[in-house]
Each structure stands twice: as C-alpha cells, then as structure tokens.
Amino acid sequence: HPLEQVTDETDRQRIRLTLQAIEGFVMCSCIAMGLVQLIALRFSERVPGLFFRYLRTPSKTIVSEATVTVYLRKSIFRLFAQNLHLSITKIIHSKQDTSFVDADLSAS
C-alpha cells in the first residue's frame, strides 16, 4: 500500500484528507449528474423552455443533459426568486448582505 511508505503522520493525514475531499467531490458530481438526468427525463414535456437550443439531431421528447445544464445555468436564480418558500432560497437570502443596497436606496 503506497500510504505505508509515507512515514510522517502529518503527511499521511494530509493524504487521507485529500482523498476524502476527492471522494466527496466525485460523489457530489455523480449526484448532480443524476439530478440533471432526472430533470431531463421528468420535465422535458412540461417545460417548453428546455427546447431552446439547436441540436443537429434533436430528440422530440427528451432533452440532453447539456441542454438541461445550460437552461439551469441561465435560469436558476430567476427560479429561486420566483420560489421564495424554498429552503435553499431562504438560506441564500439569509446569507446575503443587503446593507449596501439599503445605503444606495437611502442616497436617492
């Protein structure tokens, strides 16, 4: 086992933490890809905005993962703003610093 060749315990711990970080990143990437595929399968028929891209050989029923990611990239913040009741929207809103907006409003 290559880790056994590392003698310094601090280095071994850093290697372990690095591997855990890589595994966590890969896990999140797999979950994200699964969610994108699920969105493509379940919402292609319901959301006409998903068919906005030119594809050389388009599917008539289900959009590609790439199309879903482009759609989400362009509209995710608008979707959050339209759905203030969502937990993720509440979390984002609670972490935003709006003091500079208030100062701008007071100046005018």
GILIN-V342827 format. One record per backbone hydrogen bond with DSSP energy under -1.0 kcal/mol. NH is the residue of the N-H (numbers start at 1). CO is the residue of the C=O. Records with the same first field share a line. If there is no record, write none. Layout:
NH: CO / CO
This chain:
4: 1
5: 2
6: 3
12: 8
13: 9
14: 10
15: 11
16: 12
17: 13
18: 14
19: 15
20: 16
21: 17
22: 18
23: 19
24: 20
25: 21
26: 22
27: 23
28: 24
29: 25
30: 26
31: 27
32: 28
33: 29
34: 30
35: 31
36: 32
37: 33
38: 34
39: 35
40: 36
41: 37
42: 38
43: 39
47: 43
50: 47
51: 48
68: 64
69: 65
70: 66
71: 67
72: 68
73: 69
74: 70
75: 71
76: 72
79: 75
80: 76
81: 77
82: 78
86: 83
90: 86
91: 87
92: 88
93: 89
94: 90
95: 91
102: 98
103: 99
104: 100
105: 101
106: 102
107: 103
